[in-house]
């Protein structure tokens, strides 16, 4: 895996939990720093932890991955409806689903 944040490295990381920062837990809903769960989050938070990028929002991650910062692309990181679920079904979105959606952008 690349040692820097890129679209390919994030896709790889999402599919290889053994490479996640120690103690990191997936939570698609938690897309910002949580004082209750500081080592828990979505793809944006995973990328920021693994690649020491600081806190990122959907605009930051699109820029960092060199993907167009559009409404559709930012929804990949924020909206369970992108994956065919209801608007409150955050717990159903898996890292592998996000990786597959990002792979469509390659």
Helices and strands as residue ranges (DSSP letters): H 7-15, G 17-19, E 25-26, E 40-41, H 43-50, H 58-64, H 71-75, G 80-83, G 90-92, H 95-103
